[in-house]
Amino acid sequence: MSRYVFKLPDLGEGTVEAEIVTWHVKPGEEVSEDDVLVEVMTEKAAVEVPAPVSGRIVATTGQPGDRVAVGAELVVLETASSAAAAGTGAEPAPTRINGASGNGHSLPAAPPPRSESSEGDGAHALAEADPQRRVLTSPAIRRKAKQAGIDLRQVAGSGPQGRIVRQDFEAYAAARSAGRSASPAAVTRLPTARPAPAQRPSGGTEEIKVIGIRRLIAQRMSDAKRNIPHFSYVEEVDLTELESLRRHLNTKLEPGAPALTYLPFLALALVRVLEDFPQCNAHYDAERGVIVRYSAVHLGIATQTPDGLKVPVVRDVQLRSLWDVAAEMRRVTDAARANKATREELAGSTLTLTSLGKLGGIASTPIINAPEVSIIGINRAVERPVVVGGAIAVRRMMNLSSSFDHRFVDGYDAAAMIQALKERIEHPATIFVA
């Protein structure tokens, strides 16, 4: 046995330190190569740090919220000599079999043969034979099992010494899910009485440490409001014609294809408008004291995720079709919600579009996503009576809420830009012509 000191690796893009968000292991636990050790937060994104070798965790450095410098000691593992050799670049022992890496490159050992009579209740027998037995698996699988409510003692492991590998867990979870959906008892079973909710003491408090992406959001929002003089402008827009076009195009979709929303139309309208208002598609580089105007439109899409607000980017909107913009919006926002967006997909926007959907309300005052100088917010669309040509008519109306950095975008130009955007939206054919 030997000790392997794992230091925080270089996470790229000039990162010099990272904040610990969540430990997935603790001293005394066994891990396999590529198991997730810890989730850290850089100034760009959350990053899961995998184990470089297999072994037992001896010590970890830092608590959630602490910062660790790149190159500083992060984890100490106790490894077999072959694992230590692998960590220094030597070839791993040929007999080492590990299917818990999750990358599909490792193959599990062949499972022991089972007779037909034991096939149906073998897993249950595992749990009842020794309810105190120690389950061998990775922290990642333990976490998934906890989230799914699966007792790992009921999963037959095919790895060395009965270790549960990824394929074992996925096969058991799939069989368990299929069994539940097919079982008539699961449909007819009456629910048991729910326990009374726990009583909280009057006047109690709860302290929640602000770490990870929530800390980063708080820091950036504070910096934006403190340093940027916001000029906010709200304009009413008639969506009736755009809604008619949107509905027509959605009838042409293939079955199962996602419907078009207003966002891709608005994105293409912005491309046309920004040609006349380049000062709104820009960054302010405070360190150099210069405004950087962009000819390309890299549109940030403010997206609410389980981890907080993220802004994935649709790049080069000016080169894309309506359908391409819609598909790319779905792709990057889905990746952000699933915590699978890359750092490149979460950086580099030149202007941000934000929408609260059905919760949009009448108006909002969006905060600029620095170093950008503009942000456009979409509010709720509703049908209501308005005066059109001297007569009352029911039209589909929505407010556009916008904010601009008043140091570099004059109020007149901000209002003119939104008015030009309004004209494109109210006459949607102009979105697709120069």
N, C-alpha and C positions, 0 to 999 in steps of 0.2 A: 504494500500500500504506500502511496505517496500523496503529498498535498499539491493541489493545483490552485494557484492564486489567479483569479480572473479579474482583469481590470476593465473599467468602463471603456468600451471601444470608441473610436472616432465615428460619430454618427453623421458626419458630412456637413457641407455648407458652412464651414467655419465654426461649428458648435464647439464650445470650450467646456460646457458643463450641462448637466441635465438634472431635472427635478424628479425625485422618486415619487411615483403616483401609487402603485400597488405592488406589493411583493406577492408572488405566486408560490413561493417556497419559504420554508423556515428551517433552522438548524435541525439536523437529525433526519431530514427527509432524503429519500433516494430520488435521483433525477437521471434522465437519459439525455444523451446528446440531442440538441434542438428543442428540448422542453423549454417552455417560457419560464424564465427566472423572475423577471421583474418588468413592469411597465414604467417607462420614464417619459417625461415631457421635455421637449426642447422648445425653443422659440418658434419652431415651425410646426411640429406635430407630435402626437403621441407615438412612441416606438416601443415595441415588445422586444426585449433582449433575450435571446435563446442561450441555453447552456452550450458551451463549446465542447464539453466532454461529459461522459457519464460518471456518476459517483454519488457520494453522500455529502449533503450540505453541512459544512462545519461552522461557518460564520457568514453573516451578511453585514453589509455596511449601510447605516442610515435608516431612517424611518420615513413614511410618507410625508412629503413636504420638504424633506431635506434635499440639499443640492450636492451633487457629486461631480467632481472635475473629471474630464476626459483623461484617462490614464491612471486614475486613482483606483485603489483596491475596492472591488465591488462585492465579490463572493469568494470564499475559500471552500474548495471541495476536496474531499478525500477520495482518491481514485485508485484503481488497480494500475499496475505498472504499464499495461497495454494502453489504458486510457490516457495515462500521463504522456506516453509516447505519441499518441494521436494528437494531443494538444500541442506538441512541439513540432508537428509536421510529419512524424513517422506514420507508416501505414498501420492501421488498426489490425488487431489480431483477426485472422480469417474466420475464427469460430464465433466471433461476437455477432449476435443477432439481436436487433432492436427494432421493433415496429412502432415505437411511440413517438418518433420524430414528427409525424404529421405531414411529411413532405412527399410521401408516396415512393421514396427511393429505397426504403428498408423493407425487408420481407420478414414476416413473423415465422417462427418455427411451426412445423406442421402440428395441428392439434392432435391430442391422443384419440385413438379410435373409440367410438361409443356404439353400443348396441342399440337396436331400435327400441327396446323396452326402456332404455334410460334416456332416450332423446327428449322426451317431453318434460321430464322433471329433474334432469341433471343439474341445472343451475340452482333450482330450489334446494336440492339435496346438498349442494355446496354450502349454502347459508346455514342449513339446519345441522349439518354434521359438526361444524365448529363455528358458532356465532362470533367467537372472539378472534378468529383467525385474522392475520395481518394481510391486507390486500396490497399486492405489488402492482403499482401503475404510476403514471406520471401525474404531476400537479395539474396539467391541463385537462386530463381526463377526469380527475377528481372534481375539478371545477364544473365541467360539463355535466357530470353525474349529479352533482348537487343541484344544478339549475333544472335538470330534468326530473329530479326526484327518484333517481335510480339507486338502489342498494348495490354497490359494487361487489358485495359478497355473493350475489346471485349471478355474476358474470363469469363464465369460464374463460380463463386466460390461456392463450396459446403460446405465450412467450416463455423464456427461460424461468424455471421455478414457478410456473403458473402466472407469470406477469401478464396483466391485461394490457394489450396493445390497442392501437386505434381501431384496427379492423374488428377486433372482438367487441369493443364498445359499440361501434356503429351497427354491427350486425344484431347485437342484443337490443339496442334501442329501436331498430327498425322492426324486429319481430315483436317487441313489446307493444309498439304503436299499432301494428297490424292486428295483434291479438285483441287489443282494447276496442278497436273499431268494429271487429267482427263478433265480439262477444255479446250475446243478447242480454246477459246479466248486467253488463255495463250500462245498457240502455234502460233496463227495468228496475235496477236497484234504487231504492228510495234513499235520499240523502239522510245522513245521521244528523242529530241535533247539533247545532253549532255552539261551541262554548261561548260563554258570555265574554264580551270584550274586556280586556284588562283596563282597570281604572287608573288613570293617570292622576298623580297628586295635584291638587289645585296649586297654581302658581309655579309649576315645574318649568324648567328650561332645558334646552338641549344645545350643546355646543358642537358645531360642525367646522372642522378645519378647512380652510379655503386652500385647496391644492390643485395641481394638474391644470386641466383646460379651464376650469372655473376661475382659477387664479389668473391665468393668462387672459381670459376674457375681461375680468375685472380690471386688470392692469391696462389693457388696450383701450377699454371704454373710458377709463379715467383719463388716460393720456389724451384721447381724442377730444373729450369735452373740455379738458383744461387748456389745451394748446390750440384748438381750432375754433375760431369764431364762426359758428354755424349760422347760415342764412337759410331759413326754411320757407318753402313755397308750396302751396296746395292749389290744385286746379281740378275742376270738374270736367269729366270726359264722357261723351256719349258713345257707348259701346254697341249700340244696336246693330249697326252694319257689320262690325267686326264679329259680333256674336252670330249673325246670320252666316257669315263666311266660315266661321269656326265649325258651326253645326253641319254645314254642307260638306266640308272636308272630312269631318269625322264619320259621315255616312259612307265615305269611300274607303274607309280603313278595312283591312282584313280582319276577320273574326279573331278576337283575343288581343288585338293590337291596342296599346294604350291611347286614349283620346288626347287630342291636342288641348292644351290650356292656353290662357292668354300670354303666358311668359315668352314662348318663342316668337310670337307676333311682335311683342314689345321689344324683344332683343333686336329683331331685324329693323324695326322702326328706329331704334336708337342708332344703329349703324348709319342710316340715312341722315339723321339729324346731326350726329357728331361731326359729319363732314363740314358743317357750317359753324360748329361750336367746339373746335379742337381743345380749347382751354378747359373743357369739362371732362375730357378723356386724358387725364394726366396724373402724375405723381408730384408731390413736393418733396424734394431731397433736402431735408433740413440741415444735414451736415455740410453739404456743398452750397446751400443757399440758391438752388436752381429749380425751376419747373421743368419736368420732363414730359413733353407731349408725345403721345403715341399715335401712329397711323393705324395700327391694328387695334381691334376692340377685343380685349380679353375680359369677358364679363363674369364677375363674381356673383354667385347665387347664394344668398344667405339662407342657410338650411338649419332647421332645428333638429338636433340629434339627441340620443339618450345621454351623451356626454356634454351637451351644451351647444351653443351656436357655432357653426363652422361655415366657411365660405369657400366651397369648391369652385373651380374656374372652368368656364367654357372658353377655350382659346380660339382666336381668329374667327370670331362670329361673322366678320365681313366676307369670309370665304365660304360660308356654309349656306345650304338651302334651309327652308323652313323645317323640313322633316329631319334634316341632319342636326339642326340646333335642338329640336325637341328631344331627339334620341340622346344627344350628348348631355343635355341637361339632366335627363333621367339617369344616365350612367354615373355621372359624377356625384349627384346628390344621393343616389342609392349607395355608392361607395362610401360617402361621408357618414351616412347613417349607420352603415355596417362597420364603421371604423376600419375600412380597407382602403381609403383614399391615400395616395402617396403624397409626400411633401410637395412634389411638383404640382400636383392637382389642387393643393390648398394654398398656393402662393402665386403671385404675379398678376392678379386682376388689376385692370385699369379703371373700372367703374363697377359698382355693385348694384344689383337688383334685389330687392327684398319684398317678400309677400307673406302676409299672415293668413292667406286663404280666406276661409269662411269667418275667421276671427278678425278680419281686417279692420272692422270698425269704420267710422266715418273719415277719420284722418289720423295721421301719425307724424312723429317727428324723428325720422331715422337718424342714427348717429353715423357719421362718416367713417369708413373703413380705411384709416390712414395706412399708407401715405397717399391714398387717393384723395381727390378733391370734390367728388360728387357721389351721391347715392340716390336712387329712385325707389320709392316705396309704392306698392299696389295695395289699395284698400278694397273693402267688400263691394262687389257689384250687385246692384238691386234694381228691380223694375219699379218705377214710380212716375207719377204724372208730371210732365214738364210742358212748357209753352214752346211749340214749334210752329213757326210761320203764323203766329197770331191765334193758334188753336191749341187746346190741351190734348196731349197725346201721351201714351204710356211708352216710355223709353227705358232702355237698360243703361243705368248710370253708374259711374265709379269715380272716385277721387284719386288723383295721383299726388302723393306726398313726396317731397324732395328736400334734400339738404345739400348745401354747397359750402366750400371753404371760402368765406367772404374776403379773405386776403387776396385771393387769386381769381375768383369768379365774381364779377360785379352783380348786384341785384338785378339790374336791367337784363344782363346777358342770361342769368339764371331763369328769369321769367320768360324771356324770348325762347330759350331752349325748350322749356316745358310747353309753351304754346305751339312751337313747331312740332313737338312730339304729339300733342293733342290733335293737331290737324292730320297727321299721318294715321293715327289710330281711328279717327272718326271717318276717314276716307281710306279704308284699308288697301284699296288697289294701289295707292301711292307708295305703300311699303315695298312693293315689288317692282317699281319703276324708278328710274333716276330722277 
